[in-house]
Amino acid sequence: MNHYVNYEGTKIYFPLPRGWNLISGQDKPPVSGVTDPLQEIRRALEHPIGSPKIEELARPGMDAVLLFDDLQRPTPAHLALPEIMDLLNRAGIPDERMSGICARGTHPDPTVEQLKGKVGKEAFSRLEGRIFSHDPHASDNVIIGRTHRGTVVEVNERVAFADLIIGIGECMPHPVAGYGGGSKLVMPGVCSYRSIADHHFTWMRHRNCRVNLLDGNPFYEDTVDAGRLARFTFKLDLIINEKEEVIRAFAGDPIAEHREASRYAASLYVIPLPKLADVTITSAFPLEVGVQATRALVTAGFCTRSGGAIIWIAPQKEAGPIMPLIKEMGSSQSAGDFHRQLIEQDIPGHLKAFGISYIMQVVYFKELAEKFDVFHVTEGLSREQVNMMKYSYSPTLQEAIDQVSEKIPRADVAIYPSGGTIIPVTKT
């Protein structure tokens, strides 16, 4: 029987060797977006979860801050911002008492033109002179407290002193925080570099900090604390497919709406697994470009037994963004040693220009190399580059399967044809 993985919009078919037992091969077909995303946004704003409507939260004289995510998310802020601003107007808050902040955390700083493209001409015009990109290194970021786990929360000055904080973002599976969205717009979105580093580097390897887990996940729970300390009031979270279409919108209390959005996302992406696999075959599809292609590999680590093998298929034709990561993978440091170096905020010079979430990938990739035999099927990277990562290079999927079957002739095998977005959930 032939099986398949998705690769750049086509399917690669392959047979399993004798002795390999398939325990999961389910694909998750693409989910279509709604026909009218603006109407879906309006529906969510009209029926908030766990919160009064925006018009009931707002009062004349208030200063409102509107947070929106950065260019690494496809969130249609250009649709949502004018709607929210109109609701604030009706409650007596004029445009002049609103400001917009791109909650970029430590991601690259967008240009003015990129900001205009993100928020749209209408919102940019209405917020002219009052729309900013958060600076995690700014000297005027304000310490507003500590989370109950001790993380110092230092936020953008405008957020610290705002009367009303409303956010627009995306809810999607997240390999560490459980699900993106919710209070992540505050932590890391508008926090200082040192706050983000303290939070991310502290919790990044805790075994409960993983996809599809919120309760008991300290990475997630610390972001919730940060949001509460910042008085984050109202959030609009969108679920978006790989074509950047809105599937569904959720709005309301940042914690309550995010719970509902996460449950809905789970219904789209969770694939049950009876036990940990000996061999996992995963495609990066549909997130095949740059650092996004690594998500499938990190996810595979959660559903493969220690000492097992992972076959990771990703074209890597635009591999420039991951080259610094590959360079650091070539060092002799263990995952633990590099993690301790980050905890001490001793970041290698060639990585300092990158976001903290990018730097974390080095630890995860080193850990994967230490725990599994990873075989990378790719066109865009050379054998030398893949070997530098401490992984094995395979020019074709069949060659990778042949190599792994020699090492593991009898295996329980999981196949993820679209590994970039799925959430494998094991019983063990």
N, C-alpha and C positions, 0 to 999 in steps of 0.2 A: 504493500500500500504506500502510495506517495503522500508526503506531507509537504507543507510549504511555509515560507516566510515572505512577508511583503518587503519589497526593496525598490525604492524610487518609483513607486506607482505600479510596479509589476510584481509577479510572483516567482519565486525560485522554488522549484519542486525538488524533493529529494526522498530517498527511501531510508528507513532506519536499519541498522545492521541487525543480524540475528543476535539474540541475547539482550537486545534493548527493548524494555517494556514501556510503552507510552502511558504516562499517568495524567498528562494534560496536554491538549493541543488546541484548545479553544481560541478562536479569534474573536475580537470585538469589532464588529463592523462600524464604520463611521456613523456618527449621529448627526442628523441634519439640523441645521439651525432654524430658528423661527422665521416666518416670512416677513414679519415686521418687528425688528429689534427695538425700535423706539416705543412701540406699543407695549412690548414686553417689559421694558424699563418702567414705563408709566404704571403698568399693572403692579409691579413690585413696590413702587413708591406709594401707591395708593393703598396697599395692604401690607404694611410693615409687620415684621415678626418681633414680638417682645418689646415693642416700643410704640410711643405715639407717632403720628405722622410728623414730617419735618415742619409743617405749618404750625403744629402744636408745640414743638420744641423751641421754635424761634420766637424771639421777642424784639420789638423795636429797640434800637440802641445797641444791640449786640454786635460784636465783631465776630464774623464767621470765617473759619479757615476751611477751604475745600482741598482735600488731599486726593491725589490721583497717582496711579502707579506709573512706572517709567516705560521706556521704549522696548524693554525686554518682555513686556506683556502686551497682548493685542487688544486690551480693554478699550472699547470705543468711548473714551472720555468725551469726544466731540459730540456724542449723542446725549450722554448723561448730564454733563455739566450745565447746559442751558436749562434743562428740565429742573434741576435742583435749584439753580439760581432763581428761576421763575417762582418756585414754591417759597423761597426765602423772601422774595419781593412781596408776595401776597401776605406774608406774616409781618411786614413792616421793616424788613432789612433791605436797604437799597444796595445796588451793586458796589457802590463806593465803600461799603463797610465789609466787603468780602475780599479775601485774597486767595490765590490758588498756589499750591505747592506741589511740585513733582517729588513724590516720596521715593527717591532713588536709592536710599541707603548708601552703599558704597559702590553702586553700579556706575558706569560712565556718565559724565555730565552731558546732558543734551544741549544742543545749540538752540538759539532762539527760534530758528526755522523748524527744528525738530519739535520743540515745544508747541509751536503754532500748529504743526501737523497733528500732534497728539490731541490737543484740546479743541481744535477747529477754529475757524475764523471768528465765529460769533462769540464764543467764550473768551478767546484771546482778546478781542476788541473790548468786550465788557469788563475784562480784568486788566486792561492795559495799565502798565506801571505797577501792578500788584500781583503779578504772576512770577513765581520764582522756582528755581531748582534747589532742593535742599543741599546744603554743604555740610557733610559729616565732619569736616575739619574746622568749621567756623569757631572763632573764639567766643562768640556770643551764644552758642548753644547753652541751654540752661539745665542744671541738675534739678530734677523734681522729686527725687526719692530713690528708694531701692525696692526691688521686688521682694517677695517673702523668702526667696532663695538667696538674696543678697546682691543681685545684679544692679549696679548703678544705672539709673535711667536718666540720660541726658538728652534733651530733645531740642529741636529747632525753636528759636526764641518766639516766633509767631505762634507756634503751637502751644508753647508753655503759657502764653498770656491770652489766648483766644477765649471767647465766651462759648463758642459752639464749634465743634469739630466734626466735619462730615467727610466720609471717604468713599472713593470709587475704585474698585479693583476686581480681581479675578480669583475664583476659587478653583483649584486644580490639585490633583495628587502631588504631594511634596515628599521627597525621600527622607526628610528629617523632621519636619514640622507636622507630619500627618497629612495636612492639606494646606495649600497656600490660601491667601485671602484673610478675611477677618482682621485681627489686630496686628498682623504682620505689616500693615501699612504704617503702623507706628514704630514697631520694633521688627525689622531694622529700618523701615521706610524713612523716618525723620529723626532717627537717633544719631548720636555722635559716633565717630569711628571707634573710640575706646569702649563705648557701651556695646556696640555691635560685636566687636572683637571679644569682649568679656563673655557675652551671652553665647555667641556662636561657637567659639573655641571651647568653652566649658562643657557644653552639652552635646557636641557633635557626634560623640562616639558612645553615648549612653544607649544601652540596648533597647530602651523604650522610645528612643527618638527615631521614629521610622514612619514610613508611609502607612496611611489608614489607621493611625492610632492617635487619639486626642487625650483621652483620660489616662493619667499616669505618665504622659509624655512631658518631661520637664522643659524641653525646648519650646513646645507649644504653650504650656502653662505659664512660662515666664513671659511670653509675648502677650498673653492675656493680662497679666499683672501690669505690664508696661502700658497697655492700652487703658487700663483703669486709672493708673496714676496720671496719665495724660488727659483724662476726662474725655476719651474718644466716645462720641455720642451716637453717631448714626453711620451705617455702612451700607453701600450697595455693592454686592458681589455678583459677578456674572460668570456663568459657566459657558466656555467657548470651545468650539471644536477646532481641529487642525486646519480648517479652511478659514479660521478667524471669524466664524459665524457665531452669533449668540444662540445658545441652546435654551438657556433659562436664566432668569434674574431673581435674586433674593435681596431683600432690604430690611433694615430695622436695627435693633440692638446688635452691635458688632459681634457679640458672643453668640446670641441666640440665632441670628440669621445665618451665621457661619456654620453652626451645627446643622441646620437644615440644608444648607448648600452642600456641605460635606457628605451628608447622607445621600443626597441626590447624586453627587459625583460617584459615590461608591456603587450606586445601582448601575452606573454606566460602565465602570471600569474594573470592578472586582472580578477575579477569576479564582474559584476555589481550587485548592491543591490538597490531595489526601495526605501527603507527607512531603518532606524535603526531597528534592530530586538529587540523584547522583550526577546527572548531566542536565544542564539547562541550555537550550538553544534559543537565543533571543535576537530579534531584529530591532534596530533603533527606530524603525518606522513608527509613527509619522514624524518623529522629531530627529531628523537625520543630519541637521546642519550644526557645525561648531560644537560648543560645549553641550548643547541640548542632546546630542547623540549619546552622551555619557549616561543619561538618565536610565536607559534600558539596562546598562551594565550594572549600575549601582542597585537597581531594583532586583536584578537576578541574584545578587548576593544574599538577599533576604530569603530566597526560596531554594537555595542549593546547600547541600550538606558540606560541612568543613572537609576539605580534602577532595571534593568533587571537582567537576570541570564545567566551565561556562564557555559556550561558543557565542561570540558577540559579532553580529553582522551590521556594519555601518559603512557607507561609502566614503566618508571623510574627504570629499572632494573640495570642501572649503575648510581645510584643517588648520589654517593660520591661527585662529583663536586658541587652539589647544596646544600649540607648539611650546609655549613656556611651561605648561603642565608636563609635557613629555620630557623636557629638559630636566626638570626637577625630579621626575621619576627615575632618571638615570643616576641619581646620587645613591650612595651606599646606605643612607639613613633608613632605619625602619620606620614604619607608620607611627609607632609610639614615640620614637625620638623626635620625629618631625612635629608631631602633635605637641610634645612638651616645649619645643622651640616656639611654636605659635602661642602657647599659653603665656610664655614669657615675652610675647610680642616682639620676638626676634625674627622678623620676616625677611627672607632673602631679597636682596635689592632688586633682582629682575622680576619679582612678583609684586612689589609694593604698589605698582600702578594699577593692579587688578583688584576687583572687589573681593571682599572677605569670603563670600560663598564660592568664588572661583578657587581661592587659595585652599579652601577646605577639601576640594576635590583631590589634591595631592595626597592627603591622608587617606581618603577613601580608596584611591587607586592603589596606593602602596599596600593597604590592608587586604584588598582583593588579591593582589599578587602573592601575598603571604599565605592567604587562606585557601585559594583555589588555583587550579590550572586554567588560565584564561587564554583562549584562542581567539584572535581577532581576525575576522574576514573583512578585508578592506581593499579598496582600489587606491585611495588617496594617500595612504601612508606607506612608506617603504618597509621592508623587512627590518632594516636597522632601527628605524624609529619605533616600530612595535616592540622589538626586542629590548630597546632602551627602557620601555615601560615595564619590563620583566614579564611580558606576555609573549605568546607564541604567534608568529605570523602565518596566515593561511591565505593564499590568493583566491581560493574557492571554498564554498561551504562543504562540498563533498570531501575535499582534502582534509579539512578540519575534522569532519566526522570520522574519517579513516584514522587520523592520528589519535583521536580520543578513544576510539573503539579498541585500538591496540593496547592502550593503558587500562581501560575499563571495559572489558568484554561483556560483562553483564551489568546492566544499569537500568534504574528507573529514570525515565526521561521526561522533562517538561519542555514543550515547544511554545514559544510566544511569538506568533507571526507579526504582531504589532506591539513590540515590547516597550515602546516609548511612552505609552499612556496607560498600560494595564496595571492593576494592583493585584499581585498574587497573594492569596491568603491561605496559609497552611494550617492544618489541624495540630501540628506538632511544633 
